[in-house]
């Protein structure tokens, strides 16, 4: 009996984790906003277990996806700024929407996305 319960709990956790990965994967249109203005980027997100990567214009950010929270870090070129700098982002993914914040080049940016 305990074995059946543990198997059911494990299967449920596996399905929940898989659904977060399915929600996160794909091409995202992301708007970054600060007091100085806003810009947009496109990021392709891939997930393997809890490991996540986000690719934008050839730059790859690496991190994790746990319980619907995406955390990525790496160098990111933003065309409107004309430069590359280290980006640290944290966003919650809910279905086809993404919301969070990112630090980049000394800026704190609000981040909203959809796919």
HUWOSUL-V366533 format. One record per residue. N is the residue number from 1. SS is DSSP state (A for helix, B for strand, O for the rest). PHI is phi in degrees with one decimal (NA if undefined). Layout:
N | SS | PHI
N | SS | PHI
//
This chain:
1 | O | NA
2 | A | -63.6
3 | A | -61.5
4 | A | -64.7
5 | A | -64.9
6 | A | -63.2
7 | A | -63.7
8 | A | -65.1
9 | A | -63.5
10 | A | -61.6
11 | A | -62.8
12 | A | -64.2
13 | A | -61.7
14 | A | -64.5
15 | A | -65.4
16 | A | -64.1
17 | A | -61.2
18 | A | -65.2
19 | A | -68.6
20 | A | -62.2
21 | A | -64.0
22 | A | -63.7
23 | A | -64.8
24 | A | -77.0
25 | O | -68.5
26 | B | 131.7
27 | B | -93.8
28 | B | -113.0
29 | B | -95.3
30 | B | -120.5
31 | B | -103.7
32 | B | -111.0
33 | B | -127.2
34 | B | -140.8
35 | O | -58.1
36 | O | -77.2
37 | B | 144.5
38 | B | -135.7
39 | B | -148.2
40 | B | -126.1
41 | B | -134.1
42 | B | -114.2
43 | B | -131.0
44 | B | -96.7
45 | B | -106.4
46 | B | -126.3
47 | B | -130.6
48 | B | -133.3
49 | O | 68.0
50 | O | -97.9
51 | B | -84.4
52 | B | -133.1
53 | B | -132.2
54 | B | -127.0
55 | B | -116.9
56 | B | -140.3
57 | O | 49.1
58 | O | 87.9
59 | B | -84.6
60 | B | -117.2
61 | B | -102.8
62 | B | -122.5
63 | B | 175.7
64 | B | -135.7
65 | B | -130.5
66 | B | -133.9
67 | O | 52.2
68 | O | 81.8
69 | B | -107.6
70 | B | -97.5
71 | B | -126.5
72 | B | -132.5
73 | B | -147.8
74 | B | 158.4
75 | B | -72.0
76 | B | -139.0
77 | B | -88.2
78 | B | -117.2
79 | O | -58.8
80 | O | -62.1
81 | O | -88.1
82 | O | 70.5
83 | B | -155.0
84 | B | -115.3
85 | B | -154.8
86 | B | -75.6
87 | B | -110.7
88 | B | -125.8
89 | B | -125.0
90 | B | -141.2
91 | B | -142.8
92 | B | -96.7
93 | B | -108.1
94 | B | -134.6
95 | O | 65.5
96 | O | -100.3
97 | B | -126.3
98 | B | -135.1
99 | B | -146.9
100 | B | 179.6
101 | B | -144.1
102 | B | -143.9
103 | B | -100.5
104 | B | -159.1
105 | O | 56.3
106 | O | 83.6
107 | B | -101.8
108 | B | -108.2
109 | B | -114.3
110 | B | -76.8
111 | B | -131.6
112 | B | -132.1
113 | B | -146.6
114 | B | -147.4
115 | O | -130.5
//
